[in-house]
Every structure is written in C-alpha cells, then in structure tokens.
C-alpha cells in the first residue's frame, strides 16, 4: 500500500509565510517544484508547508538518482509487488485493488505508484542490504511493549453485512445503508475482534464509522459492510501480531537508512528557494 511519511526532523530555510513568485517554490538541480505540487502534497498528506516541500525535494532527488543509475522495473515486478502487498494484508489481489480503489486510487495509478516504489527500493537496496540485523525475538517483543499503540485494534464492532451476487446492487446499497435493495441480503452483526478474520480486521480498522467497506469476495458471493460503530480498544498478544511488529521494525530501520542517504544527496544538491 502507498504511505506518506512525515520527516519531522528536517527543517527548511523557507519562511512559512513567504509568497512564491511565478508559480515556483524551489528548484532542485534546476528541476522546478511548483506551488501546484506543493499545495497538492499539503492537501493529500495534511503536512505543513515545510514538511511538504521537503517531501517534494526528497522525491526530486530520488527520481534524479533513479534516472542516473538507469533503474528500470518490469510489469512482472509490479504484479509481484501488488500480490505481496495483498498477501501481507491477508487479502486476494482483487480485494486489495478494491480497497485501494475505494481510497481514490485507480488501477493505473496503483501500478504507477508501485513502479515508483520499486525503483526507489532498488535505489536504496545497496544501503538496505541487511535491515534486520538487530531484529531478534527479544528486541521485537521490546519494540511491541514500547510501541503498543501501533498495534491496538477495536475490541468489538457493530456493523451491517450485505451479501449479493450483483456488484451493481451492492453499489446501489452504498447510497443508503437502510434501503432494501433487490438481490441484497442484509444482516446486523455485533462481533468481537477476536472472532474476525485478519483481512477483515485490517479493512474494518481502515473504514470509519458511518462508512461502507469496499466490495469483497467471499465464499457466499460478493459482500460489503457498513460500519455502525467500533467500540473499545484491545492490544492483541505479541504472538498474534509478531510479524506486524517485525515489519514495523524493518520499516523503521529502512527509513533511518533512507533518511541518512537523502540528507547526503541533499547536501550535494543545488537547491534554491524562491520567495519574496
């Protein structure tokens, strides 16, 4: 899945109240960063101006390195990446794409995002060749205990399940959760999180109260859920989330290494901030 990172430790020499000239915010080795790009990143990520600009600078520097090293990605690699992300979330590829699409990302954009992601992974491969050297069972448990909030989930959930063999009927249902739609079976459920499959836990966690989940495949046909309320919070035992803990530790180490590499690129780059 595609992530937006907030680089809180970086502070730019840009005045937050500055006005930009000619639609340009900055240039990175003569590559422009426009006010449109800056505003788009701020709107999508909710970052402040400095954080969003730094994210764009990092992106320009990484893309330049990818081009310099002639890093390429095949369609097969993109398919593999999507399948890996789906499997990591205990979902089929079609269900994963459905979730991503419900968040406003088309299949075409997903593939483009995956291509960029893989290129950057290849870029950093040389400095990330052994990101898990310090990840032992003892350290993983310690990370879990010190970062318990990262692994909390709801204790119970109240929802409505809709089942149908008609995709359009389920889309019509999403216009009004109370409506009786022909061809759609409806059932009200109150479930404990301990009784819910991991793939549904992920989807429910990422669906707000009062919203519908994407349409999902199931043994009984197509289904989608309307979330009425999620109640309480519970920390699953370490054994139940051990792989998620390890993944979080790897990601943390990767980001530290990537940040160090980025800072070195940034120090060598010709970056100009345009303001008045």
C-alpha positions as CSV (number, residue, x, y, z in Angstrom):
1,X,0.0,0.0,0.0
2,X,1.1,3.6,-0.7
3,X,2.5,5.6,2.5
4,X,3.0,9.3,3.1
5,X,5.9,9.9,5.5
6,X,6.3,13.0,7.7
7,X,10.0,13.9,8.1
8,X,9.7,15.8,11.3
9,X,13.4,16.1,11.9
10,X,14.1,18.2,8.8
11,X,13.7,21.9,8.9
12,X,13.9,24.0,5.8
13,X,15.2,27.6,5.5
14,X,11.9,28.6,3.9
15,X,9.8,31.2,5.7
16,X,6.4,29.6,6.3
17,X,4.6,32.8,5.5
18,X,6.5,33.5,2.3
19,X,4.7,34.2,-1.0
20,X,6.1,32.4,-4.1
21,X,6.9,34.0,-7.4
22,X,5.9,32.8,-10.8
23,X,4.3,29.5,-9.5
24,X,7.7,28.2,-8.3
25,X,8.5,27.3,-4.8
26,X,12.0,26.0,-5.3
27,X,14.4,24.3,-7.8
28,X,16.4,21.2,-7.2
29,X,19.4,21.0,-9.6
30,X,17.3,23.1,-12.0
31,X,14.2,20.9,-11.6
32,X,11.3,23.0,-10.6
33,X,8.9,22.5,-7.7
34,X,5.7,24.4,-8.3
35,X,3.1,25.9,-6.0
36,X,0.6,23.4,-7.5
37,X,2.8,20.4,-6.5
38,X,3.2,21.9,-3.0
39,X,-0.5,22.6,-2.5
40,X,-1.4,19.1,-3.8
41,X,1.0,17.4,-1.4
42,X,-0.2,19.5,1.5
43,X,-3.9,18.7,0.7
44,X,-3.3,15.0,0.3
45,X,-0.9,14.4,3.3
46,X,-2.0,17.2,5.7
47,X,1.7,18.1,6.1
48,X,2.6,21.7,6.8
49,X,4.4,23.8,4.1
50,X,7.9,23.0,5.2
51,X,7.3,19.3,5.6
52,X,5.5,19.1,2.2
53,X,8.3,21.0,0.5
54,X,10.9,18.7,2.0
55,X,9.0,15.7,0.8
56,X,9.0,17.1,-2.8
57,X,12.7,17.9,-2.6
58,X,13.4,14.3,-1.5
59,X,11.2,13.0,-4.3
60,X,13.1,15.1,-6.9
61,X,16.5,13.9,-5.6
62,X,15.4,10.3,-5.6
63,X,14.0,10.4,-9.1
64,X,17.2,12.0,-10.4
65,X,19.2,9.2,-8.8
66,X,16.9,6.6,-10.4
67,X,17.5,8.2,-13.8
68,X,21.2,8.5,-13.2
69,X,21.5,4.8,-12.4
70,X,19.1,3.8,-15.2
71,X,16.9,1.8,-12.8
72,X,14.0,0.1,-14.5
73,X,11.0,-2.0,-13.5
74,X,9.2,-4.7,-15.4
75,X,5.4,-5.3,-15.5
76,X,6.0,-8.7,-13.8
77,X,7.8,-6.9,-10.9
78,X,4.8,-4.6,-10.5
79,X,2.4,-7.6,-10.5
80,X,4.6,-9.3,-7.9
81,X,4.7,-6.2,-5.7
82,X,0.9,-5.8,-5.7
83,X,0.5,-9.6,-4.9
84,X,2.9,-9.2,-2.0
85,X,1.1,-6.3,-0.5
86,X,-2.2,-8.1,-0.9
87,X,-0.8,-11.2,0.8
88,X,0.7,-9.1,3.6
89,X,-2.8,-7.9,4.4
90,X,-4.3,-11.4,4.1
91,X,-6.3,-10.3,1.0
92,X,-6.7,-11.5,-2.5
93,X,-5.3,-9.3,-5.2
94,X,-8.8,-8.3,-6.4
95,X,-9.8,-7.4,-2.8
96,X,-6.7,-5.4,-2.3
97,X,-7.3,-3.5,-5.5
98,X,-10.9,-2.9,-4.5
99,X,-9.7,-1.4,-1.2
100,X,-7.2,0.8,-2.9
101,X,-9.7,2.0,-5.5
102,X,-12.2,2.9,-2.7
103,X,-9.5,5.2,-1.3
104,X,-9.5,7.1,-4.7
105,X,-6.6,5.3,-6.5
106,X,-7.3,3.8,-9.9
107,X,-5.6,0.6,-11.1
108,X,-3.5,2.7,-13.5
109,X,-2.4,5.0,-10.7
110,X,-1.7,2.0,-8.4
111,X,0.6,0.5,-11.0
112,X,2.4,3.8,-11.5
113,X,2.8,4.1,-7.7
114,X,4.2,0.6,-7.5
115,X,6.6,1.3,-10.3
116,X,8.0,4.3,-8.5
117,X,8.1,2.4,-5.2
118,X,10.0,-0.5,-6.7
119,X,12.5,1.9,-8.4
120,X,13.2,3.6,-5.0
121,X,13.5,0.2,-3.3
122,X,16.2,-0.7,-5.9
123,X,17.8,2.7,-5.4
124,X,18.2,2.1,-1.7
125,X,19.0,-1.7,-1.9
126,X,22.7,-1.2,-1.5
127,X,22.3,0.6,1.8
128,X,19.4,-1.6,3.0
129,X,21.0,-5.0,2.3
130,X,20.6,-6.2,5.9
131,X,17.9,-4.1,7.6
132,X,17.0,-6.8,10.1
133,X,20.4,-7.4,11.8
134,X,19.1,-6.2,15.1
135,X,15.7,-7.8,14.9
136,X,15.8,-10.6,17.4
137,X,12.7,-12.1,19.2
138,X,13.7,-10.3,22.3
139,X,14.1,-6.9,20.5
140,X,10.8,-7.5,18.7
141,X,9.0,-8.1,22.0
142,X,10.6,-5.0,23.5
143,X,9.5,-2.9,20.5
144,X,6.0,-4.3,20.8
145,X,5.9,-3.3,24.5
146,X,7.3,0.2,23.9
147,X,5.1,0.9,20.9
148,X,1.8,-0.8,22.0
149,X,-0.3,2.0,20.4
150,X,0.8,0.9,17.0
151,X,-0.8,-2.5,17.3
152,X,-4.1,-1.6,19.1
153,X,-7.4,-2.6,17.4
154,X,-11.0,-2.2,18.3
155,X,-12.4,-4.6,20.9
156,X,-15.8,-5.1,19.3
157,X,-17.7,-3.8,16.3
158,X,-21.3,-3.2,15.3
159,X,-22.0,-3.4,11.6
160,X,-24.3,-4.4,8.8
161,X,-23.3,-7.1,6.3
162,X,-24.7,-7.0,2.8
163,X,-24.4,-10.1,0.5
164,X,-25.2,-10.3,-3.2
165,X,-24.1,-11.8,-6.5
166,X,-24.7,-8.4,-8.1
167,X,-21.9,-5.9,-8.0
168,X,-24.3,-3.0,-9.1
169,X,-26.8,-3.9,-6.4
170,X,-24.1,-3.5,-3.7
171,X,-23.0,-0.2,-5.2
172,X,-26.6,1.0,-5.1
173,X,-26.8,-0.2,-1.4
174,X,-23.9,2.1,-0.6
175,X,-26.1,5.1,-1.4
176,X,-28.3,4.3,1.6
177,X,-27.4,1.7,4.2
178,X,-31.1,1.5,5.4
179,X,-32.5,0.8,1.9
180,X,-33.9,-2.6,0.9
181,X,-32.2,-3.3,-2.4
182,X,-33.4,-6.2,-4.6
183,X,-30.9,-9.0,-4.7
184,X,-29.1,-7.9,-1.5
185,X,-29.3,-9.9,1.7
186,X,-28.8,-7.8,4.9
187,X,-27.8,-8.9,8.4
188,X,-26.9,-6.8,11.5
189,X,-23.9,-8.2,13.5
190,X,-22.1,-7.4,16.7
191,X,-18.7,-9.1,16.7
192,X,-15.7,-9.4,19.0
193,X,-12.4,-8.6,17.2
194,X,-11.0,-11.9,18.4
195,X,-13.6,-13.7,16.2
196,X,-12.9,-11.7,13.0
197,X,-10.5,-12.9,10.2
198,X,-7.3,-10.8,10.0
199,X,-8.1,-9.5,6.5
200,X,-11.4,-8.1,7.7
201,X,-9.7,-6.6,10.9
202,X,-7.5,-4.6,8.6
203,X,-10.4,-3.4,6.4
204,X,-12.6,-2.6,9.4
205,X,-9.8,-0.7,11.1
206,X,-9.4,1.4,8.0
207,X,-13.1,2.2,7.5
208,X,-14.6,5.0,9.5
209,X,-17.8,4.7,11.5
210,X,-20.7,5.6,9.2
211,X,-18.9,4.4,6.0
212,X,-19.0,1.3,3.7
213,X,-16.2,-1.0,3.1
214,X,-15.2,-1.9,-0.5
215,X,-16.9,-4.8,-2.2
216,X,-15.2,-8.0,-1.2
217,X,-15.1,-11.6,-2.5
218,X,-16.4,-14.3,-0.1
219,X,-17.3,-18.0,-0.3
220,X,-21.0,-16.9,-0.4
221,X,-20.6,-14.3,-3.1
222,X,-19.9,-10.6,-3.0
223,X,-20.2,-8.7,0.2
224,X,-19.6,-5.3,1.8
225,X,-20.1,-3.9,5.3
226,X,-21.5,-0.7,6.8
227,X,-19.6,0.2,10.0
228,X,-22.0,1.4,12.6
229,X,-19.5,1.7,15.5
230,X,-16.2,0.4,16.7
231,X,-16.0,0.0,20.5
232,X,-13.1,-0.1,22.9
233,X,-9.5,-1.0,22.2
234,X,-7.5,-4.1,22.8
235,X,-3.9,-4.9,22.4
236,X,-3.5,-8.4,20.8
237,X,-0.9,-10.7,22.3
238,X,2.5,-10.4,20.9
239,X,2.3,-13.8,19.2
240,X,-0.8,-12.7,17.2
241,X,1.0,-9.6,15.8
242,X,4.6,-10.7,15.8
243,X,5.0,-10.4,12.0
244,X,3.5,-6.9,12.1
245,X,5.9,-6.0,14.8
246,X,8.9,-7.3,12.8
247,X,7.6,-5.4,9.7
248,X,7.4,-2.2,11.7
249,X,10.9,-2.6,13.0
250,X,12.2,-3.2,9.5
251,X,10.4,-0.2,8.2
252,X,11.8,2.0,11.0
253,X,15.4,0.8,10.2
254,X,14.8,1.3,6.5
255,X,13.5,4.8,6.9
256,X,16.5,5.8,9.1
257,X,18.9,4.5,6.4
258,X,17.0,6.2,3.7
259,X,16.9,9.5,5.6
260,X,20.7,9.4,6.0
261,X,21.1,8.7,2.3
262,X,18.7,11.5,1.4
263,X,20.5,14.0,3.6
264,X,23.7,13.2,1.8
265,X,22.1,13.8,-1.6
266,X,20.5,17.0,-0.3
267,X,23.9,18.3,0.9
268,X,25.4,17.9,-2.5
269,X,22.4,19.3,-4.5
270,X,21.9,22.8,-5.7
271,X,18.6,23.8,-4.1
272,X,17.2,27.2,-4.5
273,X,14.2,28.5,-2.6
274,X,12.1,31.1,-4.5
275,X,10.4,33.6,-2.3
276,X,9.8,37.3,-1.7
